[in-house]
């Protein structure tokens, strides 16, 4: 395995970690205005992700930074082509982060309600736009011989990508609901356990639709995967198992199944485009690959040494935070920081 392949795999791992962790994070944010019946319940919901949301976003920043350093042409084509969409995503994430910090600065109900909707908006935009982006990357983009995206914004909002965005929203809502069922108590816990059954139906239908559209609308989707077609099949199996465990009241296992489903969906994307990083629908020869889009061998070597040191430290730190804040959140005001 050469360093180009290694960094392709590492970036795939970073995006996988992001979608799993920020997945429930976004899910909680999207559920906030609708399932929290009063300020106390909404505070409980926010406090379930309070110690984690900012660290979860680091996975996206690290993935972007790794892409810039390891595959600069990939980064340049992606960020220039998706410029407006990524700008809106950035605004949403900033709005969301500010809302977490500002919400409890004033007890005025209108003030808090404003920031609750800001959390929802930022979470929804994050889930939707990232789903749309990965849908376009799976399907392929109009890229010319100079590695420049030649399509416009409306080309990105095609039916396949939009279904990808909506299915991502649905899956993250289910993932977040299951997380809340593990982190809350009393009436809130019961509410989220009941809601998870309904959200599962939407997530399953939309995920199935996305798989069907991939077979119909993505050129050579099955051929790209080859024997790795087992990956999306396993994702479907895990999603079904999540419903089984929900019915059995085993919500920890159900949450694990949705996390596995998300992971396998992300892996499916990267497996379906390898060795490309961006597929050109204009001409296959114009596609960006792990070789023509990469940095120099020396750069990749230095990056590998740095990653070998710091990635394990990052994983240990984040694992420690989840261990430390692993208890359920109660409605006791003395224990609510947000």
Helices and strands as residue ranges (DSSP letters): H 3-35, H 39-50, H 53-70, H 72-81, H 83-102, G 103-105, H 109-139, H 153-156, H 159-183, H 186-217, H 221-225, G 226-229, H 230-247, H 251-273, E 276-278, G 284-286, E 288-289, H 297-324, G 333-335
